[in-house]
Amino acid sequence: MHYEYGINTKLVHAGEHSSPDMSALAPPIYQTSSFAIDELLPSGIKRGTYIYSRLSNPTLTALELKMAALEGGNAAVSFATGMGAISAIMLTLLKCGDHLIADRVLYGSTYELLKKGAPRLGFDVSFVDTSKPGRVAEALRDNTKLVFFETPANPTLKLVDIRKVAAVASENGAKTIVDNTFLTPYYQKPLELGADVVVHSATKYLNGHGDALGGIIVSSYEDAISIRKGVLRDMGAVLSPFNAFLILRGLRTLGVRMERHTQNATELATFLKAQKLIKRVFYPKFDRNLERKPDLKAQMSGYGGMLAFEIRGGVDAAITFLNNLKLCTVAVSLGDTATLIEHPGLMTHSVVPKEDREILGITDSLIRVSVGLEDVVDIKADIQQALDTV
């Protein structure tokens, strides 16, 4: 009888004892470029032997095994950044002449990659609202190979029904790719809902301490092998062993951190809804679609630490507010222990044309918050005093 460990047990133990040095309680940092070859055979190097850290490394293996266990996938591949992981998916699973469907609301660099990179690489992209599965069905073509979206989406926190979109895609032979950065496998497991590949910016919540860049994909064995051999090996966006070590360290506390992030974000979102200067608050718990779409609510076991809000007074009010924060930090990125606040239109999504941003709800009044682990009373006090200056 197979016994399945709970997610917090997997966060602590999964992949941890894959290192050649089985006595080390923490996986060692194998800070080496090459490895001595144990045995050379007439057919080549003995299978299973580590050769070169661009191909594989024991510290990276530990991280990949843990992420595969957490997401419920067969295999994982790590990258130097989240964008490295997303690029590798596109370069491996698409070829010249193929078609990709992507949500209209994406992280700015992902949008830029698809908008400008696709024509150069010879594949077509249709941007649609994937929160409406019917729009996905309408956009499908005979040559559609992938459907890509984030849920919750960055920065509007829009939710997409993974199961319904994956069903539409698979019926037409397309694979579904989900960016799970905001909720992490602690709160959401896209592969269990029908997705084919999950991607993370490991820089964010997986690491959780703002001190390492990284990216992860989790998929089938076949896709993982294709991505590793087809792109990672030859293009070299390899995660460093030291950063893998830092992300592994962060993952051990992911559960307790996500619980605290969510607790603080829920209280902060409630606080913001009561402020006269705040026009609208975006937080998954308060998404009106959850009331009439039980499947959408069921795909998440928690709401995460990301929220956004629109401030009255436009961009001038937003800038005044941000420039008067004292505790909260104005910065890009998210998932840190500290509260990070940014203006998407001027920062993370500035590459998206203004007219497109306005249509998508990324207005000049929109402010995104990655709610940290501080005492929430202090976060609220800082936001209140900054609002008072507007």
N, C-alpha and C positions, 0 to 999 in steps of 0.2 A: 504493500500500500504506500503510495507516494504522499508525503506530507508537505504541504505548501506553507512556507514561512510567511508571516505578515510583513508588510512593507517596511516597518521600522527595523525589524530584524534584518531584512535584506539591505537596508541602508547601512547598517553597521557591518554586516558580515559578507555579503555577496561579493565575489571576486577578490576578496582580501587575501586568500591563501593560494592564489594562482602563481605567486612568485617562486622562482627556483629556490630562494632562501625561505623555506617553510617555517623557520623558527622566528622570523621577524613578525611582531604583532602588527606593526604598520608596514605596508608594502614599501620596500626600499626605493629610493630614487636611482634608477639605473641611468646615470648621467654619462652615457657613452655613445659614441657614434657607431662603433662596430663591435662585433662579438667574435671570439675565437670559434672556429668551426670544429665541432666535436668529431665528425667523421665525413670524409669525402668518398662518395661512391662513384662507380662508373657512370651511373645515371645522373650524377650531380650531387648537390649537398643533401645530407640526410634530412628527411622531412621532419618538421617540428623544431628545427634548430633556428635560434635567433641569429640573424646575419648582420643586419644593418638597421639602425633606428628609423630610417625613412620607411622601411617595410613593416617593422613591428618592434616592440620594446616591452619588456615585462611590466613596467609601470603603467604603460598605456593599455596593456592587456587586462590588468586588474580593473582599470576604469571601464573598459569596454564590456567586460563580463558583468560588472555591477550594473551598468546602464541597461544591458540586455535583460537582466533579471528584473530590474525595476519596471521597465516598459512592457515586459512580457513578450519580447521579440527573440528571434533565434540568434541574432548577432548584432554587433555594434561596431562602428568605425569612428575614431576620434580625429579631430582636425585642429589646426592652429586657431581658428575662429569660427563663429557661427556662419559667417558669410562664406568661409571656405567650405563648410559642410553643404550649404545650399547650392553653391556653385558646382560642387562635385556631383550632387544629385542631378542637376540639369545636364551637365556634360556627359554623364553616364547613361541616363535613362531617356535622353532625347537625341535625335540625330537630325541632320539637315532635312527639312521638309515636314517635320513633325509639328504637332499643334499642342499647345499648353493652355489650360484654363487656370487663371489665377484670380483670387479675390481682388477687389478694387482697393481695399484697405490693407496695406502691408507696411512693414517697417521700411523706412525711406530707402535704405541701401538695397533691400530686396526689390523694391519697386524699380529703382534705377537699373539694377541688373537685368530685370526682365524687359523693361521698356526700351533700353538702349542696347543691351547685350544680345537680345534675341535676334534682331535683324542681322547683326554681324555674324551670328552663329548659324543663321539659316532656318530657325524655327519661328513659328507664329505664336503670338500670345493674345488671348481674349480675356480682358478684365471684366468680370461680372460680380454681382452681389451673391456670393455663395451661401449667404444666410437664407436665400430663396432657392431651394433645390431645383425648382422648375426652370430658373434662369440657367443653371448648370446644364440641365437637359437640353435646353434650346441652343446652347453654345457648342454642344458636342458635334464633332465632325468624324468622318471615317478615320482620319489620321490623328485624332486626339489621343495622346499617350499619358498625360498627367493632369491632375487637378490639384492645385496648391492653395492652401489658406492657413491663416492663423486663427486660433480661437482660445481665449479672447483675442481680438485683433488689436494691434498697436497702431494708433494710440486711443482709439475710440471705445475699446472694450467690447466691440460687437461680437456676438456669439454666433457660432455656426453649428448646426446639427451634424456631427461627424457621421453618424450611422446613415442618415438619409443621403448625404452627399456621396459617401463611399458606395452606397448601393447603386446610385445613379451612374457613377463612374464605372464600377465593375461590370455592370450590365452591358456596357459599351467597350469593355476591354481596356479601360484606362485605369491607372493607378492613382491612389489618393495619398498625397503628402501633407502632413499636418505639422505645423510649427507649434510645439507644445511648451515654448519657453516660459510663458506667463504662469501657467498652472503647475507645470512639472508633473512627473509621474505620481507624485504624492496625492494630487487631486484629480488627475485625468490621465486615462490610458487609451489613446486613440487606436492602437492596434487591436484592442479588445472590441472596439466599435466598428471595425472593418477597414481602417486605414492600412495602407501597405508600408509606409515609411513614416517615421517620426524624426523630426529634426529639432535640435536645441542649440541656442547660444549658451554654452556651458559657462560663459563669462558671467551670466546673470545668477539666477537662484541656485543652480547646481553648485557653483563655487561659493557664492553667497557672501564673499568678503571683499569684493572689489579689487582683488590683487592678482588675477590671472585671466588671460584670454583663452577661449577654447570653444570648440563646436563638437557636436555628437550627432550621428544618425543611428537609428535602430531600425532593423528591417529583417527580411528573410536572409538565409545564408547566401542564396544566389545573388541577390542585389548587393549584399555587403561585399561579397567577393568581387563583383564587377566594379563596385565603387572603389575598393581598395586597390585592385590591380589596374583598373582602367584609368583612374584619375589620380588618386592619392600617391601611388608609387611613382608616377611619371611627371606629375606637376608639383608634388612636394609640399603641399600645405599641411605639414606634419606638426602635431602637437608636441611641445617639448616635454620631456620626462618630468621636469620640475613643475610645470603647470599641471600636468596630469596628477602629480602628487597633491598639489594644492586643491584641485577639484575633488579628488578622492576624500581629502580631509573635510572639505565643505559638505560633501554628500552625507557624511555620517550624522550631521545635525540637521539635515534638510527638513525632517518631520517637525521637530520642535520649532525651527525657524518659520516654516510655512504657517504653522498654527498661530504663532505670535504675529506674523505679518498680517494674516487674515483678521485676527482679533482687532489689531490696531486700525486696519483699513476700514473695517465695518464701522467702528466707532467714529473714525474721521469722516467717512462718507455721510453718516447720519448727522454729524456736526455741520458739515458743509451745506447740507440740504436746508438747514435752518437759517443760513446767512442771507441777508437781503442782497448783498453784492454778488451772490452766486446765482447765475441764471439756470444752470442745469448741472446735475452730477451724474457721471457715468461710472457704475460699479455693477459687476455681474449680479450681485444679490438683489439689486433694485431694477434689473432689466424686466420690463413689462412682458416680454415674450415668455418668460419662465412660467407665468400664470396659465398660459394657454398652450404651452408646449412642454408637457411633462417629460418627454424624452430628452429635451434639451437640458432640463434641470438635472435629470438623472445621470447625464454623462459626466457631471462634475460632483465630486464629494466635498468640495470647498470652493471658495470664491477668490482666494489669492490676495496679494498685497498691492495690486495695481488699481488705480482709479484715475479719473480725469474729471475736470469740471470747466465750465465756461464762466468767465467773470464778466460782469457788466462793465461796459466802458471800452471794449475793444482792446487793440494791441497796446495802446498807451497805458491803460489800467493794468494789463497783464505785466508789462515791463516794470511799472512802478511797484507792483506787488512782489515780483521776483527779486528786484533789487533791494528790497527792504527786509527780506528774510534774514534771520540771525542764526537760528539753530539748523533749519533745513538747508540743504546744499543745492544750489543751482548747478546741475550737471547732467550730461547725457548718461546713458546706461541705466540699469535698474537691478533690483534684487540684492542690493548691498545691505549691510546691517544698518547703515544710516539712511535717513529719509532723503531721497533725491527728487528734485522738482525741475521740470523743464517746460519750455514752450516749443511744442512740436513744429509749428510753422517756421520758427526761426532757428531751430536746432535739428532734431533728428529727422524731420520730414521737409526740410528746406529744399531738397532736390525735387520734390513734387511741385509742379507748377501751381501757383496760387489759385487759379480758376478750378483746377482739379481738386485741390485741397478743400475748397469751399463746398463743392458738390458732395464730397465724401464726409463732411462734418468736421474736418480738421480746420476749424476757423481760427482767425487771429485772436479770438477770445479763449481758445482752448489751452488748458494747462494740464500736464500729465504729472502724476505723483506716484513714485515708488515708495510706499510707506515702510519705514524702517522699524527697528526693534526698540527704539527709545520708549520711555514712558509716554503713552499717548497724550496725557495731559500736557506735556511739554510741547509735543508736536502741535496740538490744537492752539496752545497759547502763542506759539510763534506765528502760525498762520493767521490767528486773530489780529496780532499787532501789525502784521504786514498788510492785512486787509484794511486796517484802520488808517493806513497812510494813503490809500487810494482815494 
